[in-house]
Amino acid sequence: MFKPGKALIAVLALAVPLLAACGDDAGGDQDELRLWHYEGPDSAMGKAWAAAIEEFERTHPGVRVTFEEKGFEQIQKNAQMVLNSDEAPDLMEYNKGNATAGLLSRQGLLTDLSAEVTERGWDKLLSESLQTTCKYDERGVMGGDKWFGVPNYAEYTMVYYNRDLFAQHGVEVPETFDDLVAAMDRFVAAGVTPLSVGGKEYPAQQLLYQLALSRADTEWVDNLQQYKGDVDFHDEAWTYGAETFADWVRKGYIGEDAAGIDAESMGVAFMSGKFPIMMSGSWWYGRVQSTVKFDWDTALFPGSDLALGSSGNLWVVPQGSENKDLAYDFIDITMQKANQELLGNSGGIPVAADPAAITDEKSKHLIEDYQTLVDRDGLGYYPDWPAPGYYDVLVSATQKLINGSASPHEVLAELAGPYEENLANVGG
């Protein structure tokens, strides 16, 4: 994230294993590791990390685990304050990108993991494209030379289809972009809003960005995300994205109430069978797989070589962690094949699993589509990454497109200002 990252079902789990004297960072015996992550228990990551905690307990005797639930949005807004206090955990899942992990690395709030990554061989398990979001330069811009995070999964966005609703209304599941538009027209004519969309959080801005990506290329992405070239928020791609989004609202593809709907409500509405289509991320996949009763399928966004995606959120070790060695041990468990294969067979995208060990057919489909994106260099990252606070800017902008309080041109101007200000602050 989004997921979201952000993921994106808005649950933060605080696990506090109490361990025997294993740490060496607090100047004395330590028997506590504080771990934060915000994945739900029925998600692929939640299942895999629960197993990782069990393995950690087994290999570190005397462990006690407790959980404190908080929201993803709360951590997104308060991470700097928390990591500047004595409430900081020893290890946490955190959003990747310049505006989040990059900003905290620049502020000295995250531990440089470079030596540990090399010693434990994590760099050998992560492809070059996945490493981009792990490494930051002195400006906090991703793609740098120092490791400040390690992901143990990958993610991307796609289109989820309720095949039963398509069949019920005599509509073919789309294969092309024109098919998608035609299908949405058919649903509107039948009195059905086609798209489940959440404008209160990340989903709507990700749809806007996906529409822009369908008219962009990798150079466009690098210029926007890594400041490698000029960015024009009124270029062909951004203009198409904003105008098409507004057009979809006018045509009834997106409900008028979508501006007030959060990500969780969007996903629950789709999973309960109320909408035929949802455009969102792989972080929903395991949950859909384990809970949905209707016939469903997914596909890459039609008519676009690019899709939102990257490594998953990062394991980061706060600079104030008192048990860094224990934090590294936990990361290592999540990178091991057994945990990776569990994640992969639960609807996640592992970064270091044996492909032959992924036996679930739905999970294979998810991973194959991800590999298609990787093979064509199609990971477009996420729109809120380029600047601190940009997430809220994008939420506001897309809400205005939904409620019609600003034109596409005005919304794009609203996006340009904070981006250009941040670019000046980091020195371009």
C-alpha positions in Angstrom: 0.0 0.0 0.0 -1.7 -0.3 0.4 -2.5 -2.8 1.6 -3.3 -1.3 2.0 -1.3 -2.2 1.3 -2.1 -1.7 3.0 -3.8 -3.9 3.6 -5.9 -3.8 4.2 -8.5 -5.2 6.2 -7.5 -2.7 8.8 -6.3 -5.0 11.6 -3.1 -4.5 13.6 -1.9 -7.4 15.7 0.5 -6.8 18.5 2.3 -9.9 19.5 4.6 -9.8 22.5 6.6 -12.9 22.9 8.6 -13.1 26.1 11.9 -14.7 25.5 14.9 -16.0 27.4 18.1 -13.9 27.3 18.8 -13.8 23.6 19.0 -10.1 22.7 22.2 -8.0 22.7 20.9 -4.5 22.0 19.6 -3.4 25.4 22.7 -3.9 27.4 21.3 -6.7 29.5 19.1 -9.8 29.6 16.0 -9.4 27.5 13.0 -11.8 27.4 10.6 -9.7 25.3 10.1 -9.3 21.6 7.3 -6.9 20.6 5.9 -7.6 17.2 3.3 -5.5 15.3 1.5 -6.5 12.1 -1.8 -5.6 10.6 -3.0 -8.7 8.8 -6.2 -10.4 9.7 -6.2 -14.0 11.0 -8.0 -15.3 7.9 -5.6 -13.7 5.4 -2.7 -15.6 3.9 -0.2 -13.5 5.7 -2.1 -13.8 9.0 -2.1 -17.5 8.7 1.6 -17.7 7.8 2.7 -15.4 10.5 0.7 -17.1 13.2 2.6 -20.3 12.2 5.8 -18.2 12.4 5.0 -17.2 15.9 4.5 -20.8 16.8 7.9 -21.7 15.3 9.5 -18.8 17.0 8.1 -20.0 20.3 9.4 -23.5 19.7 12.9 -22.3 18.9 12.9 -19.6 21.6 11.7 -21.2 24.8 9.7 -19.2 27.3 7.7 -17.2 24.8 4.4 -15.6 25.7 2.3 -13.9 23.0 -0.3 -11.2 23.5 -2.2 -9.2 20.9 -3.4 -5.6 20.7 -5.6 -4.8 17.7 -5.3 -1.4 16.0 -6.2 -0.1 12.6 -3.9 0.2 9.5 -5.0 3.8 9.1 -4.0 4.6 12.7 -0.5 3.3 12.2 -0.2 5.0 8.8 -0.8 8.4 10.5 1.0 7.8 13.8 4.1 5.8 13.0 6.5 8.7 13.4 5.1 9.6 16.8 5.1 6.0 18.0 8.7 5.3 16.8 9.9 8.4 18.5 8.5 7.1 21.9 9.2 4.3 24.3 6.1 2.6 22.9 7.9 1.5 19.7 7.9 -2.3 19.0 10.9 -4.4 18.3 9.6 -5.5 14.9 6.7 -4.2 12.8 5.1 -4.6 9.4 5.1 -1.2 7.7 4.1 0.3 4.4 6.8 0.6 1.7 7.6 3.6 -0.4 9.1 7.1 -0.2 6.2 8.5 1.9 6.3 5.8 4.6 9.4 3.5 5.1 11.5 6.0 3.1 10.5 8.9 5.2 11.2 7.0 8.5 14.6 5.9 7.2 15.5 9.5 6.4 14.4 10.5 9.9 16.7 7.9 11.5 13.8 5.9 13.0 14.5 2.6 11.2 17.5 0.3 11.6 19.8 -0.2 8.6 19.5 -3.9 7.9 22.1 -4.1 5.1 24.6 -6.3 7.0 22.0 -8.6 8.3 20.4 -9.0 4.9 23.7 -10.1 3.4 24.7 -12.4 6.3 21.3 -14.2 6.4 21.0 -14.3 2.6 17.7 -12.6 2.3 19.0 -10.6 -0.7 19.4 -13.9 -2.6 15.7 -14.7 -2.1 14.3 -11.4 -3.4 14.2 -10.4 -7.1 15.7 -7.1 -8.1 12.3 -5.6 -8.7 11.2 -6.6 -5.1 14.4 -5.1 -3.7 13.6 -1.7 -5.0 11.1 -1.0 -2.2 13.4 -2.4 0.5 16.3 -0.1 -0.1 16.5 3.7 0.3 19.0 6.5 -0.2 19.8 9.4 2.1 16.8 11.3 0.8 14.4 8.4 1.7 13.9 7.6 -2.0 13.4 3.9 -2.8 15.9 2.1 -5.0 18.8 3.3 -2.9 21.8 1.4 -1.4 20.7 0.7 2.2 18.2 -1.9 3.3 15.6 -0.6 5.7 13.0 -3.4 5.3 12.5 -7.0 4.2 9.2 -8.3 2.6 8.3 -12.0 2.8 5.4 -11.7 0.3 4.5 -9.8 -2.9 1.3 -8.2 -4.0 -0.6 -6.7 -7.0 -4.0 -5.5 -7.9 -6.5 -7.2 -10.1 -10.2 -7.5 -11.0 -12.3 -9.8 -8.9 -15.5 -11.2 -10.6 -18.6 -12.7 -9.1 -19.3 -15.2 -11.9 -22.7 -16.1 -10.5 -23.9 -12.6 -10.8 -22.6 -12.4 -14.4 -24.4 -15.6 -15.2 -27.6 -14.5 -13.5 -27.7 -11.3 -15.7 -26.6 -13.1 -18.8 -23.3 -11.1 -19.0 -20.1 -12.6 -20.2 -17.0 -12.3 -17.9 -14.7 -9.7 -19.7 -11.6 -10.6 -21.5 -10.8 -7.1 -22.9 -11.2 -3.5 -21.7 -14.1 -3.0 -24.2 -15.7 -6.2 -22.8 -15.4 -4.7 -19.3 -17.1 -1.5 -20.2 -19.8 -3.3 -22.1 -20.4 -5.6 -19.1 -20.7 -2.6 -16.8 -23.2 -1.0 -19.1 -25.3 -4.2 -19.1 -25.3 -4.3 -15.3 -26.3 -0.6 -15.0 -29.2 -1.2 -17.5 -30.3 -4.0 -15.2 -30.2 -1.7 -12.2 -27.1 -3.2 -10.7 -24.1 -1.0 -9.7 -21.1 -2.9 -11.2 -18.2 -1.9 -9.1 -17.7 -2.2 -5.3 -15.5 0.8 -4.5 -14.3 2.4 -1.3 -13.6 6.1 -1.6 -13.0 6.7 2.1 -9.7 4.9 2.0 -7.2 3.5 -0.6 -9.4 1.6 -3.1 -10.7 4.5 -5.1 -7.3 6.1 -5.5 -5.9 2.8 -6.7 -8.6 2.6 -9.4 -7.7 6.1 -10.5 -4.0 5.2 -10.7 -4.8 1.9 -12.5 -6.7 3.8 -15.2 -3.7 6.2 -15.6 -1.3 3.2 -15.7 -3.3 1.8 -18.6 -1.9 4.7 -20.7 1.6 4.8 -19.2 4.8 2.9 -19.4 7.7 1.9 -17.0 9.5 5.2 -17.7 6.4 7.1 -16.6 6.4 5.0 -13.4 10.1 5.6 -12.7 9.7 9.3 -13.2 6.8 9.5 -10.8 8.0 7.1 -8.1 11.8 7.6 -8.2 12.1 11.1 -9.5 14.1 10.0 -12.5 12.4 12.5 -14.9 9.8 15.2 -15.3 6.3 14.5 -14.2 3.2 16.2 -15.7 0.0 15.6 -13.9 -2.0 16.8 -16.9 -0.3 14.4 -19.3 -2.2 11.9 -21.4 -2.1 9.1 -18.7 -3.2 11.2 -15.7 -5.8 13.0 -17.8 -7.2 9.7 -19.1 -7.3 8.3 -15.6 -9.2 11.2 -14.0 -11.6 11.7 -16.9 -12.4 8.1 -17.2 -12.9 7.8 -13.4 -15.3 10.7 -13.5 -17.1 9.2 -16.5 -17.5 5.9 -14.7 -19.2 7.8 -11.8 -21.6 9.6 -14.3 -22.5 6.3 -16.0 -23.3 4.6 -12.7 -20.5 2.1 -12.7 -19.5 3.6 -9.3 -22.1 4.2 -6.7 -22.8 7.8 -5.5 -22.3 6.7 -1.9 -18.8 5.3 -2.6 -17.0 8.4 -1.2 -18.1 7.4 2.3 -17.3 3.6 2.0 -14.1 2.3 3.6 -12.0 -0.6 2.3 -13.4 -3.2 4.7 -17.0 -2.4 3.8 -16.1 -2.5 0.1 -14.6 -5.9 0.4 -17.4 -7.3 2.6 -20.0 -6.0 0.1 -18.3 -7.9 -2.7 -17.8 -11.0 -0.7 -21.4 -11.0 0.4 -22.5 -11.1 -3.3 -23.8 -7.5 -3.7 -21.5 -6.5 -6.5 -20.3 -8.3 -9.7 -16.9 -6.6 -9.8 -14.2 -5.4 -7.4 -10.9 -3.9 -8.4 -8.4 -4.3 -5.6 -5.4 -6.2 -4.4 -4.1 -9.7 -3.8 -4.3 -9.0 0.0 -8.0 -9.9 -0.3 -7.4 -13.1 -2.2 -7.0 -15.5 0.8 -10.0 -14.0 2.5 -12.2 -14.4 -0.6 -10.8 -17.9 -1.1 -11.7 -19.0 2.4 -15.1 -17.2 2.9 -16.9 -16.6 -0.4 -19.7 -19.1 -1.3 -20.4 -18.0 -4.9 -18.4 -18.9 -8.1 -15.6 -16.3 -8.4 -12.5 -15.6 -10.5 -9.8 -13.0 -10.9 -7.9 -11.5 -13.9 -5.3 -8.9 -14.5 -6.8 -5.5 -15.4 -7.7 -5.7 -19.1 -6.0 -3.4 -21.6 -3.0 -2.5 -19.5 0.5 -3.9 -19.3 1.0 -2.2 -15.9 -0.8 -2.9 -12.6 -0.4 -1.6 -9.1 2.0 -3.9 -7.3 5.4 -4.4 -5.6 6.8 -6.4 -2.8 4.4 -6.7 0.1 4.7 -4.5 3.2 8.0 -4.6 4.9 9.3 -6.0 8.1 11.1 -3.1 9.6 13.1 -2.9 12.8 12.7 0.4 14.7 16.0 2.1 15.6 14.8 2.0 19.3 14.3 -1.8 19.3 15.7 -3.5 22.4 15.8 -6.9 20.8 17.1 -6.6 17.3 18.6 -10.0 17.1 15.3 -11.6 18.0 13.6 -9.4 15.4 16.0 -10.7 12.8 15.3 -14.3 13.9 11.6 -13.8 13.4 12.0 -12.3 9.9 14.2 -15.3 9.1 11.4 -17.7 10.0 9.0 -16.0 7.7 11.5 -16.3 4.8 11.9 -20.1 5.3 10.4 -22.5 2.8 7.8 -24.0 5.1 6.3 -20.6 6.0 6.5 -19.4 2.4 4.7 -22.5 1.2 2.0 -22.1 3.8 1.5 -18.5 2.7 1.4 -19.5 -1.0 -1.2 -22.2 -0.4 -3.4 -19.8 1.6 -3.9 -17.3 -1.1 -0.7 -15.2 -0.8 2.3 -14.6 -3.1 5.4 -16.0 -1.5 8.8 -14.6 -2.5 10.9 -17.8 -1.7 8.7 -20.8 -2.1 9.2 -23.9 -4.3 6.5 -23.4 -7.0 5.9 -27.2 -7.1 4.8 -26.9 -3.4 1.9 -24.6 -4.2 -0.8 -27.2 -4.8 -4.0 -25.1 -4.4 -5.4 -24.3 -7.9 -6.7 -20.8 -7.0 -3.4 -20.0 -5.4 -1.5 -21.2 -8.5 -3.7 -18.8 -10.6 -2.9 -15.9 -8.3 0.9 -16.6 -8.5 0.9 -17.2 -12.3 -0.8 -13.8 -12.9 1.8 -12.1 -10.6 4.6 -13.8 -12.6 3.1 -12.5 -15.8 3.3 -9.0 -14.5 6.9 -9.5 -13.3 8.0 -11.0 -16.6 6.7 -7.9 -18.5 8.1 -5.4 -15.9 4.5 -4.5 -15.1 4.6 -3.6 -11.4 3.6 0.1 -11.2 3.9 0.5 -7.4 1.2 2.6 -5.6 0.0 6.2 -6.1 0.5 7.4 -2.5 4.2 6.6 -2.3 5.9 9.6 -3.8 5.3 12.1 -1.0 4.6 12.2 2.7 0.9 12.8 3.4 0.0 11.9 -0.2 -2.3 9.2 0.8 -4.8 11.7 2.3 -4.4 14.0 -0.7 -5.4 11.1 -3.0 -8.4 10.1 -0.8 -9.7 13.7 -0.9 -9.1 14.0 -4.6 -10.9 10.8 -5.6 -13.8 11.7 -3.2 -14.2 14.9 -5.2 -14.4 12.9 -8.4 -17.0 10.7 -6.9 -19.2 13.5 -5.5 -18.6 15.8 -8.5 -17.3 18.7 -6.4 -14.2 19.1 -8.6 -13.4 18.5 -12.2 -10.8 16.1 -13.4 -8.5 19.0 -14.3 -8.9 20.5 -10.8 -8.3 17.2 -9.1 -5.0 16.7 -11.1 -3.9 20.2 -10.1 -4.6 19.2 -6.5 -2.3 16.1 -6.9 0.5 18.1 -8.5 1.0 20.6 -5.7 2.1 18.3 -2.8 4.2 16.2 -5.2 6.1 19.2 -6.6 6.6 20.6 -3.0 8.1 17.2 -1.8 10.3 17.0 -4.9 11.8 20.3 -4.0 12.3 19.3 -0.4 14.3 16.2 -1.3 16.3 17.9 -3.9 14.8 16.2 -7.0 
